[in-house]
Amino acid sequence: MKLSAVASDTDTIGPLPSTIGEDKAAALDSIRRAQSGDVDAFELLYREHSGRIYALCLRLKSGDTSDATELMQDVFVRAWRRLSTFRGECAFASWLHRLAVNTMLENARTDNRRNARVLPMDDTSRLAGAVRSSGVELKMDMENAIATLPKGARLAFVLHDVEGYQHQEIAEQLGVSVGTVKAQLHRARRLLRERLER
């Protein structure tokens, strides 16, 4: 059985299997064109992935839309600059997701400002009422509760429980021990439970 040769411009992202879907082939074509400097192709990639990356950035930045927008811009600037490093060994969305997490972690290490906001317990006017009439309000309560977590606990919670990273991966990225990650995760869950039960 003879296999057809793969064009040389696919060397950066590997050969295309014959079973690949049209959507995936179009995405790979956009990636290839963007790698060769085609801004319009990169814009297509941006439009396809920006919503998911923004949602991730919003969670990582405590729901602060301004910080999340800034982080998302940093992610896509880095994606453009590092696009040549994408080899196609994983899905482009996975590569971009990892780039977003790494960008946030790099920014957090160099950022001297504290991003976490703590709501003083004496100001109960901003706390959600005990009666929740819909799932939307509960979701908003959860987002607000996550935003009030201390930075270490919030990062551990979002990376582990929301994004699905393992303890070891989080520890490596944050430069802390696995035990610290587990302790921060436990702390985050306890604080969330307390805040959501009110």
N, C-alpha and C positions, 0 to 999 in steps of 0.2 A: 504494500500500500504506500503510495507516494503522497507526501504532504507538500502543500504549496508553500513557497517561500514567503516569509513575512518581510514587509518593506522595512528598510533600514531606519525610518523615522520612528518606528515603534520600539526601538531598542531601549528608550528611557522608561517605558511602561510595560514592556513585555509583549509577547504575541497575543493576538486575539483568538480565543477558542472559537470553534465553529458554532457552538451552541449559544453564544452570547446574544442577548436580546438587543433589539434596535435601540432602546433607550440607553442601555449600557454602552453600546457602540458609539452612540452620539455623545455621551458623556466623555468617553475615552478620547474621542476625536477633539472635543472641546479642550480637554486637558493637554493633549498633544499640541494643539494650536497655541494654547496659552503658554506652554513651555517654550515655544519658539518665538514668543513676544507678541502674540495677537491679543490686544487689549479687549476687543469685542468678545473673543472666546472666554477671556477671564471674567468679563461682565456676566456672561451666561452662567458661569460657575458661581459667581457671587449671588446672582438672583436665585439660583437653585438652592444654595446652602445658607444664605444669610439668616433666614428665619430661625432655623435650628440653632445656629451659632449664637444668635442674639438671645434666644431663650436660655441657653447655657450661660452666657455672660451675665444675664440678668440674675440668675440664681447665684452665681459666684460673687456677684457684687451686691448682695443683700437687697435686691430689688431696686437699687438706685439706677433709674433709667439713664441718667447722664453718664455715670461711670460705666454702665453696661455698653452704651453706645460707643464710648471712647475705647473700651476694651475690644469691642467687635472691630472697630476701625484698625486697631493695632494688629489684630489677628489677620485681617485681610491684607494689610500692608506686608506683614511677614510672610503670608502665604504667597503673595506675588513675588517677593524677593527669594523665597525658598522653593518655589515651584519646581525648579530643576532637580531638587532632591527627592521629589515624589517618584518612586520607582514602580508603583502599581502592585506592590506586595500585599497591600491591604486596600480596602475601599477608600476612595477619595474622601468621603464623609468621615471615615474613621481617622484618616491622616489629619484632616482639618480640625476635628474634635480634639485630638491630642495636641495639636498646635495651639488651640485656644486655651486648653488647661495649662500647658507649659508657659504660654504668654502671661496668663494671669498669675501663675506662681512666680515667674521672673519679676513681674511688676510688684507683687506683694513683697518680695524680698528687698527691693530697692525703695519701696514706698514707706516713708516715715509716718505718714498719716494713719490714723486708725479709722478704718472704714465701717466698723460695726457700730450700730446705734443701739443704745440701751435705753429703754423706756423706764423712767423712774416709776416705782410702784405706787408713789403717792399721787401720781397723775392718772387716775382711773378713767377719766373722761375719754381717753383714746383707746381704751380696752374694749374689745368686742363684747356685746351683751351675752348673757348666759343662754338665751334662746336663739337658735340659728334656724332660719326659715328655709334655707336652701343649701345645696351642695356648693353653689358659687360662693356664698358667704364663708362656708367652711374652708374652701380652697384659699380665699383671700386671707382668712385667719391664719392658715398654715404658712402662707407666703410671708405674712407680717411677722409671725413667730420666728420663722427661719432668719428673717432679716435682723431680728434683735439678738440672735445668738452671738456670743463672743467669737472673735475671728477664728481661732483654732477649732472650736467646736463646730462652727458653721462650715468651714472648709472640709472637715472630716465627714460631716453629715452629708453635704452636697456630693462630694466625690464618692462616698461609699453607698449611701442609701438612694440617692437620686441618679447618679451617673454610673454606678455599678463597678467601681474600681475595687480591687482587693486591698486589704490592710497593708500588705507589703508594698504594693505600687504607690499607695498614698504616702507611706513612710519615706520611700525613696525620693518622691517628688518634693515633699516638704522638708526633707533633711532631718527627720526625727525618728525615734524608735517605733517599732510596731506597737509596743505597749502604750506609748503616748497617743498614737492614733486611736487605739481601742478605748483608752480613757476619755479622750475628747469626744469620741462617738457616743459613749455611754452618757457623758455629761450633756451632749446635745439632745439626745433622746429624752433624758430626764427633764431638762428645761422645757422642751417642746410639750411634753405631757403635762407639766405643771401649767404652762401658759394656755394650752388649749382646753384644759378642764375648767378654767375660770369662766 
